[in-house]
Amino acid sequence: MEEELHRHINTDSDSEVLLNILAESLQRAGKVRINEDDTFSAVSSLFQSCRGGYACVGMITGTDLLSPKHSLG
């Protein structure tokens, strides 16, 4: 993660790794303010990148993470 994404991991927590992968996906949108589509695209990218069993709850201020018009299938 440090070499490819230039992100420093401070702990051994898998949650920190997931957060950094999500943050990298959001950063790729190249926007100061992300929208709902950017959020769901980043979460979808995270699901494609990470295999295994995990559960996370996240909140992005000003963004509705649960929307009836989006499905991650």
N, C-alpha and C positions, 0 to 999 in steps of 0.2 A: 504494500500500500504506500509506503514511503517513497519507494523508487518510482513507481508508475504514476501515482496520483499526487505526490508531494504532500502527503498528509501524515502528520506525526500521531502515532497512537500512544496514548499515555498509560493505558491499563491493559489488563489481560481480558477485559470484558468483551464478549461477543456483541453486546449492545453498542459499544463504542464503534466497532467495525461497521455494523449495520448503519449507524448514524452517519459515519463518514462516507459510505457508499451512497446513501441517500443524498447527502449534502453535495457530493460530486455531481450526481445526476441533476440536481437542481441548479447547480452552478453552470452546467453546460447549456442551460436555457439562455444564459447570457442576459438576464433581465435584472433590474433593480428590484422590481416587484413581480413576483410570480403569480400566476393565476391557477384556477382549479385544474385546468388541463395540464399545466406544467407539473403540478403536484402528482396527479394520477400517472402521468408518463414516468416520472421519477420513481414512484412506488412500483410500477410495472417493471421498470428496468432493474430495480432492486430484487424483485421476485425472480427475474430471469438470471441474475448474477449469483444468487445465493441458493444453495441446495441444502436440504436437511430440514430439521424441525426447529422452528423458532416461533415465538410470539412477541410482538412488540406493539406498543401503543404510542402514538405520536401526535403532537399537536403543533400546527403551524399557525401562528397568530394571524387572524384575518382570513383564514382559508378554511372552508368547509371540507373536511376529509370524507364525509359520508354524503353522497349526493345520489338521488335516484336516477340521474341520467348517465351515471358511470358505473361500469362493472369491470372488475378485474378478472372475472370468469375463473 
